[in-house]
Amino acid sequence: MHYGPHTWPIWGNEEVTALMESQRDTYKFIHDQALRLANKGYTPLEAAEVIELPDELGRTWANRGYHGTLHHDVRAVYTKELGMWDGDPVSLHPHTPVDSARRFVEFAGADAVLAEGRRAFDAGDYRWAAEILHKLVFADPGDTAARELQADAYEQMGYQAEGPQWRGIFLSAAKELRLGAQPAPYVTASQDSILAMPLDILFDFVAIHVIGDAAADADLRIAFDFTDVGEQWHLWVRRGVLNARRGVGPEPQLTVTGPKPALIGVLLRPGGAEDLVASGAVTTEGDRSALARLGALLDTFDPAFPIVTP
């Protein structure tokens, strides 16, 4: 849950105390009312539609939904306390969005869906327009008329959103529908953040790159000696999983020695390890082909994936 208190500075004990009490009660109101309605059988979306802050809380500037909307945070309470399922059996094992959309459009008809989307947009019912057109866009991403109309609906929802996160998401969706997925203006894991990772987190970071299916029959055991931090670690890949532990492991196929920055390069780009060996940045003992086998099991990530198209 992410809510306030993003506001201007407050001075004076009385004013600061009042602000903190208001924030305290805002958080607790959201939490307690979400769980109250959950115990009455409301789903997350149903609860989010009806919960409103009392005037004394809602009219306080620092409690407004400028950084975490009330609608969003009510649903977040459900996720935190009750998990991802909303309690409705229909959402327990649904079809994928693409499959569901194709089935929906097949029986309803593409022309009828587009006409309903246009009617809803003209009526100012932008939420319904975006929802119904989502089916058509996912069933046929090449339907330009549906994409343009859904983009218009998202744009209007962005203009009306009080919370900047919602506004940014809606406007980003409109841009993607009109121009396609855009190159990400950021990196999800910058070099400095990776270099700063403690070694246990570093190995966890490598582990989420493992392609499970490709690694299902793998049997790799590689040791790492981090000379600059004085730690030895070993990893093994079996049954589609990369595990790592501090210390020297049993019978490693390969031992790689060097400072942390160089060994990070070996871990994240095993295929480039030969260059590091040739430059003297790292040394190896054992079967260096283990690194090539590890590299073949690691996935790459592109943060510029589509948001509102399949």
C-alpha positions as CSV (number, residue, x, y, z in Angstrom):
1,M,0.0,0.0,0.0
2,H,1.4,3.4,-0.9
3,Y,-0.3,6.5,0.4
4,G,0.8,10.1,1.3
5,P,2.2,12.0,3.0
6,H,3.6,13.9,0.0
7,T,2.9,17.5,0.9
8,W,4.7,20.7,1.9
9,P,6.7,21.0,5.1
10,I,4.8,21.3,8.4
11,W,6.1,23.3,11.3
12,G,5.1,23.4,14.9
13,N,4.4,20.5,17.3
14,E,0.6,20.9,17.2
15,E,0.5,21.0,13.4
16,V,3.0,18.1,13.0
17,T,1.0,16.0,15.5
18,A,-2.2,16.7,13.7
19,L,-0.7,15.7,10.4
20,M,0.7,12.4,11.8
21,E,-2.6,11.6,13.5
22,S,-4.4,12.2,10.2
23,Q,-2.0,10.0,8.3
24,R,-2.3,7.3,11.0
25,D,-6.1,7.3,10.7
26,T,-6.0,7.4,6.9
27,Y,-3.9,4.3,6.7
28,K,-6.0,2.5,9.4
29,F,-9.3,3.5,7.8
30,I,-8.2,2.1,4.4
31,H,-7.0,-1.1,6.0
32,D,-9.8,-1.7,8.4
33,Q,-12.6,-0.8,6.0
34,A,-11.2,-3.1,3.3
35,L,-11.1,-6.0,5.7
36,R,-14.6,-5.2,7.0
37,L,-16.0,-5.4,3.5
38,A,-13.9,-8.5,2.8
39,N,-15.6,-10.2,5.7
40,K,-19.0,-9.2,4.3
41,G,-18.1,-10.9,1.0
42,Y,-17.0,-7.9,-1.1
43,T,-14.4,-8.5,-3.7
44,P,-11.4,-6.1,-4.0
45,L,-12.9,-4.2,-6.9
46,E,-16.4,-4.0,-5.2
47,A,-14.8,-2.7,-2.0
48,A,-12.7,-0.1,-3.9
49,E,-15.8,1.2,-5.6
50,V,-17.6,2.1,-2.4
51,I,-15.0,3.0,0.2
52,E,-14.5,6.8,0.7
53,L,-12.5,8.6,3.3
54,P,-14.5,10.5,5.9
55,D,-14.5,14.3,5.2
56,E,-12.1,15.1,8.0
57,L,-9.5,12.8,6.5
58,G,-10.4,13.1,2.8
59,R,-10.3,16.9,2.8
60,T,-6.8,17.1,4.3
61,W,-4.4,17.9,1.5
62,A,-1.8,15.3,2.5
63,N,-4.4,12.6,2.4
64,R,-5.5,13.2,-1.1
65,G,-4.8,10.6,-3.8
66,Y,-1.8,12.4,-5.3
67,H,0.5,9.5,-4.5
68,G,-1.4,6.3,-4.3
69,T,-5.1,6.4,-5.1
70,L,-7.7,5.2,-2.6
71,H,-9.2,2.8,-5.1
72,H,-5.8,1.3,-5.7
73,D,-4.9,1.0,-2.1
74,V,-8.1,-0.7,-1.0
75,R,-7.4,-3.4,-3.5
76,A,-3.8,-3.6,-2.2
77,V,-5.0,-4.4,1.3
78,Y,-6.8,-7.4,-0.1
79,T,-3.6,-8.5,-1.9
80,K,-1.5,-8.1,1.3
81,E,-3.9,-9.7,3.7
82,L,-5.7,-12.2,1.6
83,G,-3.6,-12.9,-1.5
84,M,-4.2,-12.4,-5.2
85,W,-7.5,-14.2,-5.6
86,D,-10.6,-12.1,-5.2
87,G,-12.8,-14.9,-3.9
88,D,-14.9,-15.3,-7.1
89,P,-14.5,-18.8,-8.6
90,V,-14.7,-17.3,-12.1
91,S,-11.3,-15.6,-11.5
92,L,-9.6,-18.7,-10.0
93,H,-8.6,-20.3,-13.3
94,P,-9.4,-17.9,-16.1
95,H,-8.4,-18.0,-19.7
96,T,-5.5,-15.9,-20.7
97,P,-6.4,-12.3,-21.8
98,V,-5.8,-13.1,-25.5
99,D,-7.8,-16.4,-25.5
100,S,-10.6,-14.8,-23.5
101,A,-10.7,-11.8,-25.9
102,R,-10.8,-14.0,-29.0
103,R,-13.6,-16.1,-27.6
104,F,-15.6,-12.9,-26.6
105,V,-15.1,-11.2,-30.0
106,E,-16.0,-14.4,-31.8
107,F,-19.5,-14.7,-30.3
108,A,-20.2,-10.9,-30.0
109,G,-18.8,-9.8,-33.3
110,A,-16.0,-7.3,-33.9
111,D,-18.3,-4.7,-35.4
112,A,-20.6,-4.9,-32.4
113,V,-17.7,-4.5,-30.0
114,L,-16.3,-1.5,-31.8
115,A,-19.7,0.1,-32.1
116,E,-20.3,-0.4,-28.3
117,G,-16.8,1.1,-27.6
118,R,-17.6,4.1,-29.8
119,R,-21.0,4.6,-28.1
120,A,-19.5,4.4,-24.7
121,F,-16.8,6.9,-25.6
122,D,-19.3,9.4,-27.1
123,A,-21.3,9.1,-23.8
124,G,-18.2,9.9,-21.7
125,D,-18.2,6.4,-20.3
126,Y,-14.4,6.0,-20.8
127,R,-13.9,3.2,-18.3
128,W,-16.4,0.9,-20.2
129,A,-15.0,2.0,-23.5
130,A,-11.5,1.0,-22.5
131,E,-12.7,-2.3,-21.1
132,I,-14.8,-3.4,-24.0
133,L,-12.2,-2.3,-26.6
134,H,-9.6,-4.2,-24.7
135,K,-11.3,-7.4,-25.9
136,L,-11.1,-6.3,-29.5
137,V,-7.5,-5.1,-29.3
138,F,-6.3,-8.3,-27.7
139,A,-8.3,-10.4,-30.2
140,D,-6.9,-8.5,-33.1
141,P,-4.0,-6.1,-32.3
142,G,-4.0,-5.0,-36.0
143,D,-7.5,-3.4,-35.6
144,T,-6.4,0.2,-36.0
145,A,-9.9,1.7,-35.4
146,A,-10.1,-0.2,-32.0
147,R,-6.6,0.8,-31.0
148,E,-7.2,4.5,-31.8
149,L,-10.5,4.6,-30.0
150,Q,-9.2,2.8,-26.9
151,A,-6.2,5.2,-26.9
152,D,-8.7,8.1,-26.9
153,A,-10.5,6.5,-23.9
154,Y,-7.3,6.0,-22.0
155,E,-6.3,9.6,-22.7
156,Q,-9.5,10.9,-21.2
157,M,-9.1,8.7,-18.2
158,G,-5.5,10.0,-17.8
159,Y,-6.7,13.6,-17.9
160,Q,-9.3,12.9,-15.3
161,A,-7.1,10.9,-12.9
162,E,-6.1,12.6,-9.7
163,G,-3.2,10.3,-8.9
164,P,-0.1,10.8,-11.1
165,Q,0.6,7.1,-11.2
166,W,-2.8,6.4,-12.7
167,R,-2.5,9.3,-15.1
168,G,1.0,8.2,-16.2
169,I,-0.3,4.6,-16.8
170,F,-3.3,5.7,-18.8
171,L,-1.4,8.1,-20.9
172,S,1.4,5.6,-21.5
173,A,-1.2,3.1,-22.6
174,A,-2.6,5.6,-25.1
175,K,0.9,6.3,-26.5
176,E,1.6,2.6,-27.0
177,L,-1.7,2.0,-28.8
178,R,-0.9,4.8,-31.2
179,L,2.8,4.4,-31.6
180,G,3.6,0.9,-30.5
181,A,5.7,-0.2,-27.5
182,Q,8.4,2.5,-26.9
183,P,12.0,1.9,-25.9
184,A,12.3,2.1,-22.1
185,P,13.9,5.4,-21.0
186,Y,15.6,3.5,-18.1
187,V,17.3,0.3,-17.2
188,T,15.8,-2.0,-14.7
189,A,19.1,-3.0,-13.2
190,S,21.8,-0.4,-13.6
191,Q,25.5,-1.2,-13.3
192,D,26.0,0.6,-10.1
193,S,23.0,-1.1,-8.4
194,I,24.3,-4.5,-9.5
195,L,27.8,-3.8,-8.2
196,A,26.3,-2.7,-4.9
197,M,24.4,-6.0,-4.4
198,P,25.4,-8.2,-1.5
199,L,26.6,-11.5,-2.9
200,D,23.6,-13.5,-1.7
201,I,21.3,-11.0,-3.6
202,L,23.6,-11.1,-6.6
203,F,23.2,-14.9,-6.9
204,D,19.4,-14.5,-6.5
205,F,19.5,-11.9,-9.3
206,V,21.3,-14.4,-11.5
207,A,18.9,-17.2,-10.6
208,I,15.8,-15.3,-11.9
209,H,17.5,-15.3,-15.3
210,V,17.6,-19.1,-15.5
211,I,15.3,-20.5,-18.2
212,G,13.7,-23.3,-16.3
213,D,12.8,-25.6,-19.2
214,A,16.3,-25.3,-20.7
215,A,17.9,-26.0,-17.3
216,A,15.7,-29.0,-16.4
217,D,18.4,-31.5,-17.1
218,A,21.4,-29.4,-16.3
219,D,24.1,-30.4,-13.8
220,L,26.5,-27.5,-13.2
221,R,28.7,-26.9,-10.2
222,I,30.8,-23.7,-10.3
223,A,32.8,-22.1,-7.5
224,F,33.6,-18.4,-7.2
225,D,36.4,-16.9,-5.2
226,F,35.8,-13.1,-4.6
227,T,39.3,-11.9,-3.9
228,D,38.5,-8.3,-3.0
229,V,35.8,-9.1,-0.5
230,G,37.4,-12.3,0.9
231,E,34.4,-14.6,0.3
232,Q,34.0,-17.9,-1.5
233,W,30.7,-19.0,-3.0
234,H,29.5,-21.9,-5.1
235,L,26.5,-22.3,-7.3
236,W,24.8,-25.4,-8.7
237,V,22.1,-25.7,-11.4
238,R,19.9,-28.8,-11.2
239,R,16.2,-29.5,-11.8
240,G,15.8,-26.1,-13.5
241,V,17.0,-24.1,-10.4
242,L,20.1,-22.2,-9.6
243,N,21.1,-22.3,-5.9
244,A,24.1,-20.7,-4.3
245,R,25.7,-20.9,-0.9
246,R,28.7,-19.3,0.8
247,G,31.8,-21.5,1.0
248,V,33.5,-24.1,-1.1
249,G,31.1,-26.6,-2.7
250,P,31.8,-30.3,-3.3
251,E,33.6,-31.2,-6.5
252,P,33.2,-28.0,-8.6
253,Q,33.5,-28.5,-12.3
254,L,35.1,-25.0,-12.5
255,T,36.5,-22.5,-10.1
256,V,36.6,-18.8,-11.1
257,T,38.8,-16.3,-9.1
258,G,38.9,-12.6,-9.3
259,P,37.5,-9.3,-7.8
260,K,33.7,-8.8,-7.4
261,P,33.2,-6.5,-10.5
262,A,34.9,-9.0,-12.8
263,L,33.1,-12.0,-11.3
264,I,29.8,-10.2,-11.8
265,G,30.7,-10.0,-15.5
266,V,31.3,-13.7,-15.5
267,L,28.0,-14.4,-13.8
268,L,25.8,-12.2,-15.9
269,R,27.6,-12.7,-19.2
270,P,29.3,-16.1,-19.0
271,G,29.8,-16.1,-22.8
272,G,32.2,-13.1,-22.4
273,A,34.3,-14.8,-19.7
274,E,37.0,-15.7,-22.2
275,D,37.8,-12.0,-22.7
276,L,38.1,-11.5,-18.9
277,V,40.4,-14.5,-18.7
278,A,42.5,-13.2,-21.6
279,S,42.8,-9.8,-20.0
280,G,43.9,-11.3,-16.7
281,A,40.9,-9.9,-14.8
282,V,39.9,-13.4,-13.7
283,T,41.6,-16.8,-13.5
284,T,40.0,-20.2,-13.9
285,E,40.7,-23.8,-12.8
286,G,38.8,-26.7,-14.3
287,D,36.4,-27.0,-17.2
288,R,35.7,-23.6,-18.7
289,S,33.0,-25.0,-20.9
290,A,30.8,-24.9,-17.7
291,L,30.5,-21.2,-18.2
292,A,29.3,-21.6,-21.8
293,R,26.7,-24.1,-20.6
294,L,25.6,-21.7,-17.9
295,G,25.3,-18.9,-20.4
296,A,23.1,-21.0,-22.6
297,L,20.6,-21.3,-19.7
298,L,20.3,-17.6,-18.9
299,D,17.5,-15.4,-20.2
300,T,17.7,-11.7,-21.1
301,F,15.2,-9.0,-20.3
302,D,13.9,-6.1,-22.3
303,P,11.9,-3.6,-20.2
304,A,10.2,-2.2,-23.4
305,F,7.5,-4.9,-23.4
306,P,3.9,-4.1,-24.4
307,I,1.5,-3.0,-21.7
308,V,-1.9,-2.8,-23.5
309,T,-1.3,-5.1,-26.5
310,P,-0.6,-8.8,-26.5
